[in-house]
Amino acid sequence: MPKQRTRANDRGESSRLALLEATLQLAGERGYVGTTMARITKATGLPASSVYWHFGSKDQLIAEAVAHGFEVWRSHATPWSTMDISLPRAARLHAELEKVVLSANDRLDYWRMGLLLALETGPAVGTAPRERFLGIRRVALERLEEWWAAALEADEGVAAGSEAGRRHAVRLARLTLAALDGMFVACLAGPTDDVAETLTFLAVGLDAVAHQLVTGNVPAPAPPPRRTSTDPAPESRDSRLRLLRAAGEVAAQSGYEGASIARICQQAGLPASSLYWHFTDKDDLLGAVVEHSYAEWYAEQPAWDPPASDGSWPDELRSHLSVSLGSLVDQPIFLRLGYLLLLLRRDDPPAARARFMEVRQHARHATDEWFADASPVFAGVATPASIALMALSDGLFFSNQLDTETWDPAVFGDLVTRLLEAAVAPARQA
């Protein structure tokens, strides 16, 4: 006979659920390092003994919270495999991308936490939550591969079990996941009136790239030479520069909460008085880190020169992306720290987050203008094209942080160029 539930069982399950939900909320607000046992017990009103009764450690608790968040989302989400195959493939893709937009700030805290775990990599960060999220991500990729294999068989006549079918499905699944990661980040950056058109761009573009893959019209370009220098920057006697570098290194390891004034000064080998001589507080310092790193990165990028008037903009864009996307391999600190600030779900976001939004807007403005000048076909839709490009770039960054098989920037840039080229005209008609 099944065991009868008792009030003690119910109280125990209720306590466990309260701990999982509070931890997921706190982790989304504070990151791994900032999610302390003291904050968890205060949020739940439960004693520390209750936490350790259910979970052996903070690491295990956060890992279980990530899994709990995924199960909550999955209980409300429609799996890809149930999408109506009678609809055009682009329409099916659009529906899936739209679900991310509608859910970005609701029931997707596990995703937010997973991306944060891709960025917090210091010794104070445990491994169990990251491994749990990577397991969830592998399941997501497998489902995307299954969906694409079925779609290619139905729409292109490529047998799902064939070598070609599997190869194309894997590449398309990874590109789709990059688009999903990027749109998730775009939605967290703030609402925009151009999201609907951006989703159309991505859906139509993914559909077109799938057809091009099957027909053999997507060559694999040779990767550009990567920078091989791994020498650290020379030690500077400039105390301000030393503080900027130290703050970037500490924040990259332990997130916003873990980047304390004491740790930053210890890393820089300078007293706290030196920090306060140059900066108002930690937030001012981290904002300056973002701006300084972005300025250094931007100076090394190819200029967004006005495109030629002969319609060769795809080749120009492909050449530009081979460099700019390749630079993401080096994980520039303004992106690592900026994403950390962007992903934190707080009612009082750190002031440094606004500095990251400013440099992000600067980069977007440059691509907006370039697309506006690229070709008459972009008239009126340069901004959605620019948002799509930024979303895919964000997705590439996280894919190379999380996934076992990393993207070659040249191959990814070629696919992105073809996606935008194929999507622009149908997007305008839509």
C-alpha positions in Angstrom: 0.0 0.0 0.0 1.2 3.5 -0.7 2.5 5.4 2.2 0.2 7.9 3.8 1.2 11.5 3.7 1.6 13.1 7.1 1.6 16.7 8.2 5.4 16.4 8.7 5.8 15.2 5.1 3.7 18.2 3.8 5.7 20.6 6.0 9.0 19.1 4.8 7.9 19.4 1.1 6.7 22.9 1.6 10.0 23.9 3.2 11.9 22.4 0.4 9.9 24.2 -2.2 10.2 27.5 -0.4 14.0 27.1 -0.3 14.2 26.3 -4.0 12.1 29.2 -5.1 13.8 31.7 -2.7 17.2 30.5 -3.9 16.4 30.8 -7.5 15.1 34.3 -6.9 18.2 35.3 -4.9 20.5 33.8 -7.4 18.9 35.8 -10.2 19.4 39.0 -8.1 22.8 38.4 -6.6 24.6 35.7 -8.6 26.3 32.6 -7.1 28.6 34.4 -4.7 25.9 36.8 -3.5 23.5 34.0 -2.7 24.5 33.4 0.8 22.9 31.1 3.4 22.1 34.1 5.5 20.1 35.6 2.7 18.3 32.3 2.0 17.3 31.8 5.6 16.2 35.4 5.9 14.1 35.1 2.7 12.4 31.9 3.8 12.2 32.4 7.6 13.6 28.9 7.9 16.6 28.0 10.1 20.0 26.9 8.6 19.4 23.4 10.0 16.4 23.1 7.6 18.5 24.1 4.6 21.1 21.4 5.4 18.4 18.9 6.2 17.2 19.1 2.6 20.4 20.0 0.8 24.0 19.1 1.7 25.5 22.4 0.7 24.8 25.7 -0.9 26.2 24.3 -4.2 23.7 21.5 -4.2 20.9 23.9 -3.2 21.6 26.2 -6.1 21.9 23.3 -8.5 18.5 21.9 -7.4 17.0 25.4 -7.7 18.2 25.6 -11.3 16.6 22.2 -12.1 13.4 23.3 -10.3 13.1 26.5 -12.3 13.5 24.5 -15.5 10.8 22.0 -14.5 8.4 24.9 -13.7 9.0 26.4 -17.1 8.7 23.1 -18.9 5.3 22.5 -17.2 4.0 25.6 -18.9 5.9 25.5 -22.2 4.9 23.7 -25.4 7.7 21.4 -26.6 9.1 22.1 -30.1 8.1 18.6 -31.2 4.4 19.4 -30.8 4.5 22.4 -33.2 2.0 22.2 -36.1 4.0 20.7 -39.0 1.4 21.9 -41.4 2.4 25.6 -40.9 5.3 27.0 -42.9 8.6 26.4 -41.3 9.3 30.1 -40.8 6.0 30.5 -39.0 6.9 27.6 -36.7 10.2 29.2 -35.9 8.7 32.6 -35.3 6.3 31.0 -32.8 9.1 29.5 -30.8 11.2 32.6 -30.8 8.2 34.6 -29.7 7.8 32.3 -26.7 11.2 33.5 -25.5 10.2 37.1 -25.8 6.9 36.6 -23.9 8.7 34.5 -21.2 11.9 36.4 -20.8 10.9 38.1 -17.5 8.6 35.3 -16.4 9.4 31.7 -15.4 12.8 31.8 -17.0 15.0 32.4 -14.0 16.7 29.1 -14.5 18.0 30.4 -17.9 19.1 33.7 -16.3 20.9 31.8 -13.6 22.5 29.5 -16.2 23.9 32.3 -18.2 25.2 33.9 -15.0 27.0 30.7 -14.3 28.7 30.9 -17.7 30.3 34.1 -16.5 31.1 33.5 -12.8 34.1 31.2 -13.0 36.2 31.9 -10.0 37.3 29.5 -7.2 34.4 30.6 -5.0 31.9 29.4 -7.5 30.8 25.8 -7.2 30.5 23.4 -10.1 27.2 21.6 -9.4 24.8 24.4 -10.6 26.8 24.8 -13.8 26.8 21.1 -14.5 23.1 21.0 -13.9 22.4 23.8 -16.3 24.7 22.3 -18.9 22.7 19.1 -18.7 19.5 21.1 -19.3 21.1 22.8 -22.2 22.2 19.5 -23.8 18.6 18.3 -23.6 17.5 21.6 -25.3 20.0 21.1 -28.1 18.9 17.5 -28.6 15.3 18.6 -28.9 16.2 21.3 -31.4 18.2 18.8 -33.4 15.2 16.5 -33.5 12.9 19.3 -34.5 15.2 20.4 -37.3 15.8 16.8 -38.5 12.0 16.4 -38.8 11.5 19.8 -40.4 14.3 19.1 -43.0 12.7 15.8 -43.8 9.2 17.3 -44.2 10.2 20.5 -46.1 13.4 19.5 -47.9 13.2 15.8 -48.3 16.4 15.1 -46.4 16.0 11.8 -44.5 16.2 12.5 -40.7 18.5 9.5 -40.1 20.9 10.3 -42.9 24.4 11.6 -42.3 23.5 14.9 -44.1 20.3 15.2 -42.2 22.0 14.8 -38.8 24.8 17.2 -39.8 22.5 20.0 -41.0 20.2 19.5 -38.0 23.1 19.9 -35.5 24.4 23.1 -37.2 20.9 24.6 -37.4 20.1 23.6 -33.8 23.2 25.4 -32.5 22.4 28.5 -34.6 18.8 28.5 -33.3 20.0 28.2 -29.7 22.4 31.1 -30.2 19.4 33.2 -31.6 17.4 32.2 -28.5 20.1 33.1 -26.1 20.6 36.4 -27.9 16.9 37.3 -27.9 16.7 36.4 -24.2 19.5 38.9 -23.5 17.9 41.5 -25.8 14.6 41.3 -23.9 16.4 41.7 -20.5 18.1 44.8 -21.9 14.7 46.5 -22.2 11.6 46.6 -24.2 11.8 47.7 -27.8 9.2 48.4 -30.5 11.3 46.5 -33.0 11.2 43.0 -31.4 8.3 41.8 -33.6 10.3 42.7 -36.8 13.5 41.2 -35.3 11.7 37.9 -34.7 10.5 37.9 -38.3 14.1 38.5 -39.5 15.5 35.6 -37.4 12.7 33.2 -38.3 12.8 33.9 -42.0 16.6 33.9 -42.0 16.9 30.6 -40.2 14.5 29.1 -42.6 16.5 30.4 -45.6 19.8 29.2 -44.1 18.3 25.8 -43.7 17.4 25.6 -47.4 20.9 26.9 -48.4 22.5 24.2 -46.3 20.5 21.5 -47.9 21.2 22.8 -51.4 24.9 23.1 -50.8 25.0 26.9 -51.0 26.8 27.5 -47.7 30.5 26.8 -48.0 32.6 26.6 -44.9 35.0 29.5 -45.1 38.6 29.1 -43.9 38.9 30.5 -40.4 40.9 33.8 -40.0 44.1 33.6 -38.1 43.5 34.0 -34.4 45.6 36.1 -32.1 48.0 33.8 -30.4 49.5 36.1 -27.8 48.4 35.2 -24.3 50.9 37.4 -22.5 49.4 39.4 -19.7 49.3 43.2 -20.1 52.4 44.8 -18.8 52.2 46.0 -15.2 51.2 49.6 -15.0 52.4 52.2 -12.5 49.2 54.1 -13.2 47.0 53.4 -10.1 43.8 54.1 -11.9 44.6 51.6 -14.6 45.7 49.0 -12.1 42.3 49.4 -10.3 40.4 49.0 -13.5 42.2 45.8 -14.4 41.9 44.4 -10.9 38.2 45.2 -10.7 37.6 43.5 -14.1 39.5 40.4 -13.0 37.7 40.1 -9.6 34.2 40.7 -11.1 34.9 38.2 -13.9 35.6 35.6 -11.2 33.0 36.3 -8.6 30.3 38.5 -10.2 29.0 41.9 -9.0 28.4 40.9 -5.4 31.7 39.1 -5.0 33.7 42.1 -6.3 34.2 43.8 -3.0 36.3 46.9 -2.5 38.7 44.9 -0.3 39.2 42.2 -2.9 39.7 44.7 -5.7 42.3 46.6 -3.7 44.1 43.4 -2.7 44.2 42.4 -6.4 45.5 45.8 -7.4 48.0 45.9 -4.6 46.7 49.4 -3.6 45.0 50.8 -0.5 41.3 51.7 -0.4 42.2 55.4 -0.3 43.7 55.1 -3.8 40.4 53.7 -5.1 38.4 56.5 -3.5 40.8 59.0 -4.9 39.8 58.0 -8.5 36.3 56.6 -8.1 33.2 57.5 -6.0 32.4 53.9 -5.1 32.4 50.3 -6.4 29.7 51.1 -8.9 31.6 54.0 -10.4 34.7 51.8 -10.7 32.9 49.0 -12.4 31.2 51.4 -14.8 34.6 52.8 -15.7 35.8 49.2 -16.2 33.1 48.7 -18.8 33.8 52.0 -20.6 37.6 51.5 -20.6 37.4 47.9 -21.9 34.8 48.8 -24.5 37.0 51.7 -25.8 40.0 49.3 -26.0 38.0 46.7 -27.8 36.3 49.1 -30.2 39.6 50.7 -31.2 40.7 47.3 -32.5 37.6 46.6 -34.6 37.3 47.4 -38.3 35.5 50.6 -39.0 31.9 50.5 -40.2 32.8 52.4 -43.4 29.9 53.3 -45.7 29.2 50.2 -47.8 30.0 50.2 -51.5 27.0 51.1 -53.8 27.5 48.0 -56.0 25.4 45.7 -53.8 28.5 43.9 -52.4 27.4 44.6 -48.8 27.2 40.9 -47.9 30.8 40.4 -48.7 31.8 43.5 -46.7 29.7 42.4 -43.7 31.2 38.9 -43.8 34.7 40.4 -43.8 33.8 42.7 -40.9 32.2 39.9 -38.8 35.2 37.6 -39.3 37.2 40.1 -37.2 34.6 41.4 -34.8 33.1 38.0 -33.9 36.6 36.5 -33.7 37.4 39.1 -31.0 34.7 37.6 -28.8 36.8 34.5 -28.4 39.1 36.7 -26.1 36.1 37.4 -23.8 36.5 41.2 -23.5 35.8 42.2 -20.0 33.2 44.8 -20.9 31.0 42.0 -22.3 31.6 39.6 -19.3 31.0 42.3 -16.7 28.2 43.9 -18.8 26.3 40.6 -19.2 26.7 40.0 -15.4 25.1 43.4 -14.7 22.4 42.9 -17.3 21.4 39.4 -16.2 20.9 40.4 -12.5 17.2 40.7 -11.8 17.0 43.5 -9.3 14.6 46.4 -8.5 17.6 48.5 -7.9 20.0 47.6 -10.7 23.7 48.7 -10.2 24.5 52.0 -11.7 27.2 50.4 -13.7 24.5 48.5 -15.6 23.5 51.8 -17.2 27.1 52.4 -18.4 27.0 49.0 -20.1 23.7 49.9 -21.8 25.3 53.1 -23.1 28.2 51.3 -24.8 25.8 48.7 -26.1 23.6 51.4 -27.6 26.8 53.0 -29.1 27.6 49.7 -30.9 24.0 49.3 -32.0 23.9 52.8 -33.4 27.0 52.1 -35.6 25.4 49.0 -37.1 22.0 50.8 -37.5 23.7 53.4 -39.7 25.6 50.9 -41.7 22.5 48.8 -42.5 20.7 52.0 -43.4 23.4 52.8 -46.0 24.0 49.2 -47.1 21.2 48.8 -49.6 17.7 50.1 -50.4 16.3 46.8 -49.3 17.0 47.7 -45.7 15.0 50.9 -45.9 12.8 51.1 -42.8 14.2 47.9 -41.3 17.8 48.7 -40.5 17.1 48.7 -36.8 15.6 45.2 -36.6 18.5 43.9 -38.7 20.9 45.5 -36.3 19.1 44.0 -33.3 19.2 40.6 -34.9 22.9 40.9 -35.6 23.5 41.9 -31.9 21.4 39.1 -30.7 23.3 36.5 -32.7 26.6 38.0 -31.5 25.4 37.7 -27.9 24.4 34.1 -28.6 27.8 33.3 -30.1 29.5 34.6 -26.9 27.4 32.4 -24.6 27.7 29.4 -26.9 31.5 29.6 -26.8 31.3 29.9 -23.0 28.9 27.0 -22.4 28.9 24.5 -25.2 31.4 21.7 -25.7 31.8 22.3 -29.4 32.6 26.0 -30.0 31.8 28.0 -33.1 34.4 29.1 -35.6 33.8 32.8 -35.9 34.3 32.8 -39.7 31.7 30.0 -40.2 29.3 31.7 -37.8 29.8 35.1 -39.5 29.1 33.5 -42.9 25.8 32.0 -41.6 24.8 35.3 -40.0 25.4 37.2 -43.2 23.4 34.7 -45.2 20.6 34.9 -42.7 20.4 38.7 -42.9 20.7 38.6 -46.7 17.9 36.1 -47.0 15.6 37.6 -44.4 15.6 41.3 -45.3 13.2 41.3 -48.3 10.6 38.9 -46.8 10.8 40.8 -43.5 9.9 44.0 -45.2 7.0 42.4 -47.0 5.8 40.9 -43.7 
